[in-house]
Amino acid sequence: MKKDVKEWLLDGPAWLKYAVELQLLDLKPDVKPALYDGDIEKIINRLKDKQYGIPAMKKGKLSYKTSAPTGNAYWDLFFLTDIGFTIKDLKLEKEMEEIFELQRPDGAFITWEEMKPSYFCISSIVLSSLAGMGYREDPRLKRFVEAILGTQRLDGGWHCAQKRAVGKSLQHSESCPMDNLNIMLLLGRYEEFRNDPKYNGALDLLLSHWEQREEHWRPYGFGVGTDFSRLKYPAIKYGILRVLDVLSLYPYAVKHHQFQDMLQFVRKKSSDGKYFAESVVKTYNDFDFGKKKEPSRWITFLVNRIIKRAADITDA
């Protein structure tokens, strides 16, 4: 990372400075200035909101599709996790207990009224955030992970449709890219899964999907085209930035040429080391990743985090 880009990132808001120092510079910054940032306080407050926050999830009324006018808990938690906050930092322990109340006896979670228990791809968005924010060793979360591992398919990936499960009529069909992406994000929070070859099949689908993009291969509607290739955050839809971010957690994936090719594709989008949001989510237009006309420090941070992770693996 260029010196002027690093200085530019550090000149950003307190929460971004915290993320850069913590994750790119490997320092131990004080979290308090980041927590007192006005935009971060707004997100914390709306996580507590009865209509749009965790309480709405508890009622099954909160979709992961950001249809609510003020955003939603799925992606607010996702964002706060990416910054590097813990639930203890945010003082959201009470709200997290409300999430755990949604767990079924079989370990699965129903976080939205339109979900079936097998829709691990949706609940993994929330639970991967909890794993990244201090709950990784919580036995309830581990029970959820065990439930997911028990549904791994023959190709090494996952699909939420029961007719595609092992032993069913479509057991030999390919897994779903979004299921694999969300579940591998959760598993990537655990060191023991990052080097386990048992999960290479799920990674292979994500890698080969990029390699076969010219073939217009669209498993279950997920394609690798113009929309996929845009830099956007949060990556609610299937997109290159989050695919790279998840793959960068796994040495097996980083060492494949498809990952390096995908990363090079993104790096060519740089303007003097800075990156722009190429697609935005309106509920986050208070942040630079919610605007297209100016370079985004946050997108730039995320790309550099991917580059750093990959370099650390390659140099190990």
Disulfide bonds with the S-S distance in Angstrom:
none
